[in-house]
Amino acid sequence: MQDKKGVLIVISGPSGAGKGTICKELLNRHNFYLSISATTRSPRIGEVEGVNYYFKTREEFLEKIEEGDFLEYAEVYGNLYGTPKSKVQSMIDEGKDVILEIDIQGALKVKENVSEGVFIFILPPSMEELKQRIIKRGSETEESLMTRFKSAYQEINYISKYNYAVVNDTVEEAVKKIESILVAENCRVDRMKEKILDSKEGLIHEQLYD
Ligand code: 5GP
């Protein structure tokens, strides 16, 4: 067990807002752990089992729900998605910051249980830009494209449930903002409670917490 637990960072936002690219860049720069979800969705071209998702049948997924394996799960666009609980917990206990890139329903469930998590909502620069990004991705059928676009409008209403909103004008700027958020979060006094302070800081520690 580490002196300081890792921070749970929950990143959501509508399809096409650029969550995936932002998370990838954060992982390139920092020693975070990105939780790999289970899903009943079919793999897209290039997606790899155990790297992008754990691809499950509906029956397998329902079994995992029964066994209490998920920190949260939700049905998104007709498919089930869930966050494996034990891996996330062990990473946090080891002091590693964990990123969950999950939908809004899932994020709200996590918030009920892990109020100390950091909840970040990624916004596209504009709705037109969002539409273009979803179209450009080209992995969606016409129907699922419309579903994703419509739900993006509804999802943005949930922004008030989050701690932070980050507009993804450019990936570089968005990543910088998230890095700043995490620096600030790690300076929060309530997160310092578990930090072992050196002898010089011990006095401050005592004054704060004894
Ligand atoms: P996609 O099918 O494009 O990979 O993901 C669709 C949506 O499901 C995205 O909004 C993504 O963030 C969300 N998602 C991915 N994994 C999980 C998960 O474990 N739980 C929940 N609630 N949503 C997830």
Boltz pocket constraint, residues with backbone or C-beta under 6 A from the ligand:
constraints:
  - pocket:
      binder: B
      contacts: [[A, 11], [A, 12], [A, 13], [A, 14], [A, 15], [A, 37], [A, 38], [A, 41], [A, 72], [A, 73], [A, 74], [A, 76], [A, 81], [A, 82], [A, 83], [A, 101], [A, 102], [A, 103], [A, 104], [A, 105], [A, 106], [A, 107]]
      max_distance: 6.0
